[in-house]
Amino acid sequence: MDILIVEDEPHAAQRLQTLACELIPGAKILACIDTVKKAVQWLKSGKPDLIFMDIQLADGISFQIFEQVQIDSPVIFTTAYDEYALRAFKVNSIDYILKPVDKEELSNALQKLKNLSGKKDQHSDILSNIAQALEFLRKRHKTRFVVKVGEHLRTIEVDSILYFFSQDKTTFCVTDDNRNHVLDNTLEQLEDMLDPEAFFRINRKYLVRSSAIKDIISYTNSRLKLVLKGSTDNDIIVARERVQQFKVWLDR
């Protein structure tokens, strides 16, 4: 069986390769690809028997591949998305495995695909619903907020928000025109509403967008100090336990 792995984490790609060779007789790994762009280029001329595909790649979401090239091969998705997002895949009958990939779960997914062999209509239905799953994931993230400005209400697009912060039990958002607006949500609630690729919770007081960061300074006890656009707060510190995850988030 010829297998293509689309995965941007080297250790995850290696684990998939090892497990595939253990579980699939005659498995041959054709390539390991880490971006949407490279996957599209490869699939324009190649047709594997099976594709393992991560959802979040180095340059975007893997569903974008299906928007650019026709894929008829069976696909098993691997994902680190939370349970709420995974409902999209359950509804649309898409096989997925939650990271880190477990050998037994992979074996079960392979058995499911084996049971689908020869049922072209059923497999086509799975692939045709991928666009719906992508739309579901996009809609789960909040795109705007309604705020009060004097006696008026106005909407603020999330794309215009640089960061959120909490002060005296009140939550504020700071927009790219350097204005502060009061929100009814807590930072905990906002974490669940917002795209985790766009915003990161650096500590109990701040939830920031990468484009809002003017400077990152090494700080005591292996922490990091941030300078944010439009902020006069000189004590914006990335919590020590979040530093490593913060660096990974920045480096995507």
Backbone as CSV, one residue per row, in Angstrom:
resi,resn,N_x,N_y,N_z,CA_x,CA_y,CA_z,C_x,C_y,C_z
1,MET,0.849,-1.201,0.000,0.000,0.000,0.000,0.878,1.241,0.000
2,ASP,0.641,2.135,-0.949,1.391,3.383,-1.039,0.735,4.446,-0.163
3,ILE,1.529,5.054,0.727,0.993,5.977,1.733,1.673,7.335,1.640
4,LEU,0.872,8.390,1.719,1.377,9.759,1.789,1.085,10.296,3.186
5,ILE,2.074,10.906,3.811,1.895,11.516,5.128,2.004,13.030,4.975
6,VAL,0.948,13.727,5.388,0.935,15.195,5.360,0.891,15.654,6.815
7,GLU,2.026,16.061,7.330,2.178,16.317,8.766,3.373,17.254,8.977
8,ASP,3.172,18.325,9.752,4.254,19.301,9.926,5.064,19.114,11.198
9,GLU,4.710,18.122,12.007,5.494,17.836,13.208,6.343,16.591,12.944
10,PRO,7.666,16.729,12.882,8.550,15.610,12.516,8.352,14.359,13.362
11,HIS,8.206,14.533,14.683,8.063,13.346,15.533,6.720,12.646,15.280
12,ALA,5.679,13.436,14.986,4.369,12.856,14.690,4.404,12.119,13.354
13,ALA,5.106,12.703,12.372,5.248,12.056,11.065,6.009,10.740,11.196
14,GLN,7.049,10.750,12.015,7.842,9.537,12.211,7.020,8.449,12.901
15,ARG,6.202,8.849,13.869,5.360,7.858,14.563,4.340,7.247,13.607
16,LEU,3.733,8.073,12.779,2.784,7.561,11.786,3.468,6.583,10.842
17,GLN,4.662,6.927,10.426,5.408,6.058,9.511,5.702,4.715,10.170
18,THR,6.133,4.751,11.432,6.458,3.520,12.163,5.217,2.649,12.351
19,LEU,4.108,3.254,12.796,2.882,2.494,13.043,2.290,1.944,11.746
20,ALA,2.347,2.745,10.687,1.810,2.289,9.399,2.560,1.046,8.916
21,CYS,3.861,1.066,9.067,4.668,-0.077,8.625,4.403,-1.310,9.484
22,GLU,4.027,-1.087,10.756,3.713,-2.204,11.651,2.340,-2.801,11.339
23,LEU,1.375,-1.928,11.008,-0.021,-2.358,10.893,-0.461,-2.705,9.473
24,ILE,0.251,-2.193,8.465,-0.189,-2.384,7.082,0.836,-3.222,6.320
25,PRO,0.469,-4.428,5.933,1.399,-5.278,5.167,1.809,-4.599,3.862
26,GLY,3.088,-4.569,3.596,3.577,-3.981,2.353,3.458,-2.475,2.285
27,ALA,3.370,-1.807,3.434,3.247,-0.353,3.449,4.495,0.303,2.879
28,LYS,4.294,1.283,2.038,5.395,2.049,1.456,5.090,3.532,1.611
29,ILE,5.951,4.241,2.332,5.759,5.670,2.547,6.326,6.416,1.351
30,LEU,5.452,7.047,0.586,5.876,7.746,-0.624,6.546,9.078,-0.316
31,ALA,6.008,9.791,0.679,6.568,11.096,1.032,5.979,11.565,2.353
32,CYS,6.711,12.440,3.027,6.215,13.139,4.210,6.244,14.632,3.878
33,ILE,5.087,15.259,3.883,4.949,16.649,3.445,4.417,17.495,4.593
34,ASP,4.932,18.731,4.726,4.572,19.523,5.902,3.775,20.789,5.619
35,THR,3.422,21.055,4.354,2.662,22.275,4.057,1.525,21.998,3.086
36,VAL,0.555,22.903,3.084,-0.558,22.831,2.136,-0.017,22.948,0.709
37,LYS,0.869,23.908,0.496,1.406,24.168,-0.837,2.104,22.945,-1.421
38,LYS,2.957,22.309,-0.626,3.694,21.132,-1.108,2.745,19.962,-1.359
39,ALA,1.730,19.840,-0.506,0.774,18.740,-0.664,-0.011,18.892,-1.966
40,VAL,-0.439,20.112,-2.259,-1.170,20.362,-3.502,-0.301,20.019,-4.705
41,GLN,0.944,20.450,-4.676,1.861,20.169,-5.785,2.053,18.668,-5.960
42,TRP,2.233,17.955,-4.856,2.475,16.513,-4.917,1.249,15.782,-5.450
43,LEU,0.077,16.146,-4.957,-1.152,15.430,-5.299,-1.661,15.721,-6.707
44,LYS,-1.141,16.740,-7.339,-1.522,17.014,-8.722,-1.014,15.930,-9.667
45,SER,0.033,15.237,-9.257,0.587,14.190,-10.122,0.666,12.827,-9.447
46,GLY,0.403,12.777,-8.132,0.493,11.510,-7.412,-0.842,11.068,-6.847
47,LYS,-1.026,9.753,-6.727,-2.264,9.223,-6.176,-1.939,8.054,-5.246
48,PRO,-1.805,8.319,-3.951,-1.502,7.246,-2.993,-2.730,6.386,-2.710
49,ASP,-2.492,5.246,-2.115,-3.602,4.381,-1.704,-4.256,4.882,-0.415
50,LEU,-3.487,5.636,0.372,-3.978,6.139,1.659,-3.197,7.398,2.012
51,ILE,-3.902,8.367,2.621,-3.255,9.598,3.074,-3.501,9.773,4.574
52,PHE,-2.422,9.994,5.320,-2.539,10.450,6.701,-2.358,11.960,6.654
53,MET,-3.302,12.710,7.221,-3.260,14.159,7.059,-3.549,14.877,8.370
54,ASP,-2.579,15.667,8.806,-2.802,16.536,9.958,-3.744,17.659,9.540
55,ILE,-4.485,18.243,10.470,-5.414,19.304,10.130,-4.706,20.660,10.075
56,GLN,-3.895,20.939,11.096,-3.176,22.210,11.114,-1.757,21.997,10.594
57,LEU,-1.447,22.588,9.440,-0.129,22.455,8.838,0.667,23.747,8.989
58,ALA,1.903,23.719,8.531,2.794,24.855,8.725,2.282,26.131,8.080
59,ASP,1.542,26.007,6.965,1.098,27.198,6.247,-0.423,27.315,6.122
60,GLY,-1.159,26.563,6.929,-2.615,26.673,6.860,-3.314,25.412,7.325
61,ILE,-4.600,25.291,7.004,-5.418,24.143,7.383,-5.481,23.178,6.214
62,SER,-5.349,21.887,6.497,-5.245,20.894,5.431,-6.472,20.835,4.527
63,PHE,-7.637,21.289,5.026,-8.825,21.288,4.184,-8.639,22.167,2.950
64,GLN,-7.716,23.113,3.039,-7.435,23.975,1.888,-6.861,23.185,0.717
65,ILE,-6.276,22.037,1.017,-5.740,21.172,-0.039,-6.873,20.693,-0.933
66,PHE,-8.004,20.327,-0.312,-9.149,19.793,-1.058,-9.808,20.859,-1.923
67,GLU,-9.573,22.120,-1.589,-10.134,23.205,-2.374,-9.325,23.447,-3.651
68,GLN,-8.110,22.887,-3.711,-7.207,23.176,-4.827,-6.895,21.977,-5.703
69,VAL,-7.171,20.780,-5.224,-6.849,19.588,-6.014,-7.857,18.488,-5.694
70,GLN,-8.193,17.698,-6.699,-9.129,16.584,-6.512,-8.425,15.429,-5.820
71,ILE,-8.997,14.950,-4.724,-8.417,13.826,-3.985,-9.427,12.693,-3.934
72,ASP,-9.037,11.546,-4.458,-9.903,10.372,-4.447,-9.411,9.303,-3.477
73,SER,-8.235,9.515,-2.900,-7.658,8.531,-1.979,-8.337,8.612,-0.615
74,PRO,-8.427,7.494,0.101,-8.944,7.534,1.477,-8.033,8.396,2.349
75,VAL,-8.627,9.102,3.295,-7.868,10.000,4.166,-8.181,9.684,5.627
76,ILE,-7.135,9.573,6.423,-7.295,9.495,7.879,-6.668,10.758,8.448
77,PHE,-7.487,11.553,9.133,-6.991,12.798,9.703,-6.391,12.551,11.089
78,THR,-5.331,13.292,11.394,-4.803,13.340,12.755,-4.968,14.776,13.223
79,THR,-5.315,14.968,14.471,-5.650,16.320,14.918,-5.411,16.516,16.403
80,ALA,-5.098,17.751,16.763,-4.989,18.120,18.171,-6.152,19.034,18.563
81,TYR,-7.164,19.166,17.664,-8.319,20.017,17.948,-9.119,19.459,19.121
82,ASP,-9.825,20.354,19.800,-10.587,19.927,20.968,-11.855,19.178,20.566
83,GLU,-12.540,18.655,21.560,-13.711,17.806,21.328,-14.819,18.543,20.589
84,TYR,-14.987,19.818,20.872,-16.035,20.587,20.210,-15.812,20.606,18.705
85,ALA,-14.574,20.861,18.290,-14.264,20.888,16.859,-14.417,19.509,16.243
86,LEU,-14.108,18.476,17.006,-14.173,17.116,16.469,-15.584,16.694,16.110
87,ARG,-16.595,17.364,16.658,-17.967,17.030,16.296,-18.196,17.204,14.795
88,ALA,-17.453,18.108,14.191,-17.580,18.313,12.744,-17.241,17.043,11.990
89,PHE,-16.230,16.353,12.456,-15.795,15.153,11.769,-16.747,13.984,12.034
90,LYS,-17.276,13.924,13.235,-18.228,12.864,13.541,-19.498,13.018,12.708
91,VAL,-19.989,14.239,12.626,-21.205,14.498,11.862,-21.013,14.143,10.398
92,ASN,-19.839,14.437,9.866,-19.589,14.236,8.449,-18.907,12.904,8.141
93,SER,-18.852,12.014,9.111,-18.321,10.662,8.913,-16.875,10.646,8.428
94,ILE,-16.071,11.610,8.864,-14.662,11.640,8.498,-13.869,10.940,9.583
95,ASP,-12.994,10.027,9.164,-12.144,9.335,10.136,-11.096,10.286,10.681
96,TYR,-10.876,10.226,11.983,-9.843,11.060,12.585,-9.234,10.319,13.760
97,ILE,-8.018,10.730,14.111,-7.347,10.201,15.290,-6.817,11.383,16.075
98,LEU,-7.105,11.426,17.352,-6.622,12.506,18.203,-5.160,12.270,18.571
99,LYS,-4.350,13.317,18.434,-2.937,13.210,18.800,-2.768,13.149,20.316
100,PRO,-1.731,12.497,20.817,-0.747,11.693,20.077,-1.376,10.406,19.547
101,VAL,-0.962,10.009,18.368,-1.575,8.870,17.687,-1.369,7.583,18.483
102,ASP,-2.470,6.904,18.758,-2.443,5.645,19.492,-2.523,4.482,18.504
103,LYS,-1.738,3.458,18.727,-1.669,2.324,17.800,-3.021,1.648,17.626
104,GLU,-3.748,1.448,18.721,-5.048,0.771,18.644,-6.066,1.617,17.874
105,GLU,-6.051,2.937,18.111,-6.982,3.814,17.401,-6.665,3.844,15.909
106,LEU,-5.387,3.821,15.582,-4.997,3.796,14.177,-5.441,2.490,13.530
107,SER,-5.280,1.404,14.260,-5.706,0.108,13.748,-7.213,0.091,13.483
108,ASN,-7.989,0.692,14.393,-9.447,0.744,14.213,-9.828,1.594,13.005
109,ALA,-9.115,2.696,12.816,-9.399,3.561,11.674,-9.085,2.848,10.363
110,LEU,-7.994,2.105,10.361,-7.624,1.343,9.165,-8.665,0.268,8.858
111,GLN,-9.209,-0.335,9.902,-10.248,-1.345,9.711,-11.510,-0.707,9.137
112,LYS,-11.835,0.504,9.598,-13.007,1.200,9.076,-12.838,1.490,7.595
113,LEU,-11.652,1.940,7.208,-11.394,2.208,5.802,-11.435,0.923,4.978
114,LYS,-10.971,-0.169,5.565,-11.010,-1.458,4.884,-12.455,-1.868,4.616
115,ASN,-13.322,-1.589,5.591,-14.736,-1.932,5.430,-15.405,-1.097,4.336
116,LEU,-14.821,0.075,4.065,-15.366,0.945,3.027,-14.857,0.589,1.630
117,SER,-13.887,-0.309,1.580,-13.303,-0.665,0.287,-14.379,-1.184,-0.662
118,GLY,-14.387,-0.638,-1.848,-15.371,-1.058,-2.845,-16.666,-0.287,-2.775
119,LYS,-16.852,0.485,-1.706,-18.072,1.289,-1.581,-17.750,2.718,-2.017
120,LYS,-17.607,2.916,-3.296,-17.153,4.193,-3.831,-18.081,5.349,-3.474
121,ASP,-19.380,5.073,-3.519,-20.331,6.137,-3.216,-20.174,6.625,-1.784
122,GLN,-19.984,5.670,-0.875,-19.856,6.026,0.525,-18.579,6.825,0.756
123,HIS,-17.489,6.392,0.106,-16.230,7.104,0.261,-16.311,8.498,-0.353
124,SER,-16.991,8.620,-1.477,-17.149,9.926,-2.122,-17.939,10.876,-1.233
125,ASP,-18.935,10.328,-0.538,-19.721,11.157,0.371,-18.845,11.717,1.483
126,ILE,-17.911,10.888,1.985,-17.012,11.343,3.044,-16.179,12.520,2.557
127,LEU,-15.595,12.376,1.368,-14.742,13.434,0.843,-15.539,14.690,0.505
128,SER,-16.751,14.507,-0.001,-17.545,15.665,-0.409,-17.986,16.503,0.780
129,ASN,-17.994,15.924,1.978,-18.428,16.657,3.161,-17.293,17.401,3.860
130,ILE,-16.081,17.300,3.327,-14.950,17.963,3.958,-15.140,19.473,3.976
131,ALA,-15.686,20.024,2.899,-15.921,21.471,2.839,-16.883,21.902,3.949
132,GLN,-17.871,21.067,4.227,-18.819,21.386,5.294,-18.124,21.379,6.646
133,ALA,-17.215,20.427,6.830,-16.474,20.357,8.090,-15.602,21.586,8.274
134,LEU,-14.976,22.041,7.186,-14.141,23.236,7.254,-14.977,24.439,7.643
135,GLU,-16.158,24.569,7.041,-17.033,25.692,7.350,-17.477,25.655,8.802
136,PHE,-17.704,24.452,9.318,-18.086,24.279,10.724,-16.985,24.810,11.637
137,LEU,-15.732,24.450,11.319,-14.608,24.884,12.143,-14.447,26.403,12.090
138,ARG,-14.664,26.967,10.916,-14.525,28.412,10.787,-15.604,29.135,11.582
139,LYS,-16.830,28.611,11.557,-17.944,29.263,12.223,-17.865,29.159,13.735
140,ARG,-17.133,28.209,14.246,-17.079,28.037,15.698,-16.338,29.183,16.365
141,HIS,-15.511,29.908,15.614,-14.760,31.008,16.178,-15.527,32.319,16.012
142,LYS,-15.556,33.100,17.059,-16.280,34.369,17.034,-15.607,35.331,16.070
143,THR,-16.412,36.077,15.323,-15.875,37.002,14.323,-16.102,38.466,14.678
144,ARG,-17.043,38.739,15.610,-17.282,40.133,16.005,-17.911,40.188,17.394
145,PHE,-17.786,41.359,18.009,-18.396,41.619,19.308,-19.275,42.869,19.217
146,VAL,-20.333,42.898,20.001,-21.162,44.093,20.120,-20.753,44.804,21.408
147,VAL,-20.410,46.092,21.293,-19.994,46.871,22.463,-20.848,48.128,22.558
148,LYS,-20.861,48.700,23.742,-21.622,49.935,23.963,-20.668,51.121,23.926
149,VAL,-21.001,52.118,23.117,-20.216,53.348,23.027,-21.157,54.507,23.337
150,GLY,-21.089,54.997,24.573,-22.045,56.013,25.001,-23.441,55.433,25.015
151,GLU,-24.350,56.038,24.279,-25.718,55.550,24.185,-25.926,54.656,22.969
152,HIS,-24.855,54.343,22.289,-24.947,53.597,21.043,-24.302,52.210,21.159
153,LEU,-24.756,51.327,20.290,-24.132,50.017,20.164,-23.374,49.965,18.846
154,ARG,-22.226,49.318,18.837,-21.470,49.156,17.604,-20.831,47.769,17.603
155,THR,-20.501,47.317,16.425,-19.838,46.013,16.327,-18.346,46.221,16.080
156,ILE,-17.574,45.319,16.657,-16.125,45.344,16.473,-15.698,44.010,15.888
157,GLU,-15.046,44.036,14.748,-14.549,42.822,14.121,-13.364,42.274,14.914
158,VAL,-13.344,40.979,15.107,-12.248,40.351,15.842,-10.905,40.634,15.166
159,ASP,-10.910,40.714,13.845,-9.672,40.974,13.109,-9.053,42.327,13.448
160,SER,-9.866,43.236,14.010,-9.339,44.561,14.371,-8.852,44.617,15.815
161,ILE,-9.005,43.524,16.555,-8.623,43.502,17.971,-7.179,43.037,18.125
162,LEU,-6.390,43.825,18.860,-4.984,43.491,19.094,-4.818,42.553,20.287
163,TYR,-5.543,42.846,21.362,-5.458,41.986,22.547,-6.621,42.270,23.490
164,PHE,-6.794,41.358,24.435,-7.793,41.486,25.488,-7.058,41.502,26.829
165,PHE,-7.593,42.244,27.787,-6.984,42.207,29.116,-8.061,42.375,30.186
166,SER,-7.725,41.912,31.363,-8.652,41.974,32.494,-8.093,42.908,33.548
167,GLN,-8.969,43.774,34.069,-8.543,44.721,35.100,-9.726,45.033,36.003
168,ASP,-9.510,44.885,37.299,-10.570,45.149,38.287,-11.862,44.407,37.947
169,LYS,-11.722,43.142,37.589,-12.850,42.256,37.291,-13.636,42.681,36.043
170,THR,-13.004,43.481,35.200,-13.629,43.913,33.951,-12.731,43.502,32.790
171,THR,-13.344,43.071,31.697,-12.579,42.656,30.524,-12.651,43.733,29.447
172,PHE,-11.485,44.038,28.883,-11.392,45.042,27.827,-10.778,44.423,26.581
173,CYS,-11.137,44.983,25.430,-10.416,44.659,24.204,-9.796,45.948,23.682
174,VAL,-8.616,45.820,23.084,-7.923,46.976,22.521,-7.855,46.783,21.016
175,THR,-8.377,47.744,20.271,-8.437,47.638,18.814,-7.243,48.338,18.157
176,ASP,-7.103,48.110,16.859,-5.945,48.651,16.150,-5.985,50.168,15.977
177,ASP,-7.104,50.795,16.362,-7.146,52.261,16.381,-6.863,52.786,17.789
178,ASN,-6.307,51.896,18.629,-5.859,52.226,19.989,-7.004,52.644,20.919
179,ARG,-8.167,52.006,20.759,-9.298,52.267,21.636,-9.590,51.053,22.501
180,ASN,-10.028,51.322,23.728,-10.414,50.268,24.654,-11.930,50.150,24.704
181,HIS,-12.431,48.922,24.729,-13.865,48.695,24.819,-14.141,47.634,25.883
182,VAL,-15.186,47.843,26.647,-15.566,46.890,27.692,-16.375,45.755,27.072
183,LEU,-16.053,44.538,27.482,-16.786,43.356,27.026,-17.458,42.674,28.208
184,ASP,-18.495,41.907,27.911,-19.216,41.192,28.969,-18.584,39.843,29.290
185,ASN,-17.635,39.409,28.476,-17.058,38.072,28.627,-15.810,38.076,29.500
186,THR,-15.561,36.945,30.145,-14.310,36.770,30.868,-13.236,36.291,29.889
187,LEU,-11.978,36.362,30.297,-10.905,35.868,29.428,-11.042,34.368,29.198
188,GLU,-11.534,33.652,30.204,-11.741,32.208,30.052,-12.769,31.931,28.958
189,GLN,-13.837,32.691,28.950,-14.864,32.531,27.918,-14.317,32.904,26.544
190,LEU,-13.524,33.962,26.503,-12.955,34.409,25.233,-12.019,33.361,24.642
191,GLU,-11.293,32.660,25.478,-10.401,31.602,24.984,-11.166,30.558,24.186
192,ASP,-12.369,30.242,24.645,-13.183,29.241,23.958,-13.828,29.798,22.686
193,MET,-14.002,31.112,22.617,-14.683,31.731,21.479,-13.748,32.040,20.309
194,LEU,-12.479,32.288,20.626,-11.549,32.813,19.627,-10.685,31.725,18.999
195,ASP,-10.203,32.017,17.812,-9.323,31.105,17.089,-7.986,30.999,17.829
196,PRO,-7.612,29.811,18.308,-6.351,29.660,19.054,-5.122,29.915,18.204
197,GLU,-5.283,29.902,16.885,-4.162,30.249,16.026,-3.926,31.758,16.011
198,ALA,-4.968,32.522,16.311,-4.865,33.985,16.258,-4.527,34.602,17.611
199,PHE,-5.043,34.017,18.704,-4.847,34.602,20.027,-4.253,33.577,20.997
200,PHE,-3.421,34.100,21.915,-2.779,33.229,22.910,-2.936,33.851,24.297
201,ARG,-3.300,33.025,25.258,-3.443,33.473,26.659,-2.069,33.396,27.320
202,ILE,-1.425,34.551,27.491,-0.052,34.536,28.013,-0.012,34.444,29.541
203,ASN,-1.077,34.922,30.188,-1.170,34.841,31.645,-2.625,35.037,32.049
204,ARG,-2.884,35.210,33.324,-4.278,35.311,33.767,-4.922,36.645,33.378
205,LYS,-4.115,37.621,32.928,-4.647,38.954,32.622,-4.704,39.291,31.132
206,TYR,-3.924,38.582,30.298,-3.814,38.983,28.897,-4.040,37.838,27.916
207,LEU,-4.747,38.177,26.838,-4.963,37.290,25.697,-4.563,38.110,24.471
208,VAL,-3.500,37.697,23.775,-2.900,38.584,22.774,-2.852,37.975,21.379
209,ARG,-2.844,38.861,20.382,-2.614,38.491,18.998,-1.131,38.729,18.689
210,SER,-0.553,37.910,17.850,0.878,38.027,17.567,1.234,39.388,16.970
211,SER,0.350,39.934,16.129,0.634,41.212,15.487,0.613,42.380,16.468
212,ALA,0.119,42.155,17.689,0.086,43.208,18.702,1.416,43.331,19.441
213,ILE,2.291,42.352,19.253,3.547,42.307,20.003,4.620,43.153,19.318
214,LYS,5.078,44.196,20.022,6.135,45.054,19.493,7.518,44.515,19.830
215,ASP,7.635,43.894,20.995,8.947,43.397,21.421,8.775,42.268,22.422
216,ILE,9.748,41.352,22.424,9.771,40.236,23.374,11.138,40.264,24.055
217,ILE,11.130,40.333,25.369,12.369,40.504,26.128,12.529,39.356,27.120
218,SER,13.740,38.774,27.169,14.025,37.735,28.161,13.892,38.339,29.558
219,TYR,13.240,37.574,30.443,12.945,38.093,31.772,13.400,37.075,32.816
220,THR,13.277,37.435,34.064,13.744,36.569,35.144,12.971,35.251,35.208
221,ASN,13.630,34.229,35.771,13.017,32.911,35.984,12.484,32.289,34.693
222,SER,13.246,32.456,33.606,12.917,31.840,32.313,11.598,32.334,31.740
223,ARG,11.171,33.522,32.147,9.941,34.095,31.614,10.253,35.066,30.474
224,LEU,9.190,35.569,29.856,9.335,36.538,28.779,8.493,37.764,29.092
225,LYS,9.019,38.932,28.727,8.291,40.176,28.915,7.897,40.718,27.548
226,LEU,6.634,41.131,27.415,6.131,41.629,26.139,5.876,43.125,26.184
227,VAL,6.119,43.758,25.036,5.707,45.140,24.828,4.609,45.094,23.770
228,LEU,3.412,45.558,24.136,2.270,45.492,23.231,1.934,46.867,22.666
229,LYS,1.459,46.884,21.456,1.047,48.126,20.807,-0.080,48.778,21.608
230,GLY,0.048,50.071,21.836,-1.017,50.810,22.498,-1.131,50.584,23.989
231,SER,-0.182,49.850,24.576,-0.260,49.564,26.010,0.809,50.324,26.785
232,THR,0.437,50.830,27.954,1.388,51.494,28.840,1.779,50.594,30.005
233,ASP,1.278,49.368,29.977,1.598,48.404,31.025,3.030,47.898,30.818
234,ASN,3.887,48.134,31.789,5.285,47.712,31.693,5.544,46.371,32.355
235,ASP,4.479,45.675,32.687,4.643,44.403,33.396,3.792,43.315,32.748
236,ILE,3.907,43.188,31.437,3.173,42.154,30.699,4.105,40.957,30.541
237,ILE,3.898,39.959,31.364,4.821,38.826,31.449,4.146,37.540,30.982
238,VAL,4.838,36.782,30.143,4.348,35.453,29.768,4.625,34.520,30.933
239,ALA,3.590,33.914,31.470,3.751,33.025,32.617,4.766,31.924,32.298
240,ARG,5.565,31.582,33.277,6.663,30.619,33.067,6.177,29.310,32.470
241,GLU,5.039,28.813,32.951,4.524,27.529,32.470,3.949,27.614,31.052
242,ARG,3.809,28.847,30.532,3.265,29.026,29.187,4.315,29.416,28.153
243,VAL,5.541,29.629,28.596,6.582,30.139,27.704,6.845,29.218,26.527
244,GLN,7.015,27.920,26.787,7.334,26.996,25.707,6.201,26.916,24.685
245,GLN,4.975,26.828,25.173,3.816,26.772,24.285,3.671,28.073,23.502
246,PHE,3.995,29.177,24.157,3.942,30.489,23.506,4.933,30.548,22.344
247,LYS,6.133,30.028,22.547,7.139,30.018,21.478,6.691,29.163,20.284
248,VAL,6.080,28.030,20.592,5.555,27.168,19.523,4.460,27.892,18.755
249,TRP,3.587,28.578,19.493,2.500,29.343,18.854,3.050,30.421,17.935
250,LEU,4.070,31.111,18.368,4.664,32.172,17.547,5.338,31.625,16.305
251,ASP,5.846,30.418,16.404,6.684,29.854,15.338,5.907,29.060,14.311
252,ARG,4.590,29.106,14.347,3.786,28.315,13.413,3.882,28.868,11.998
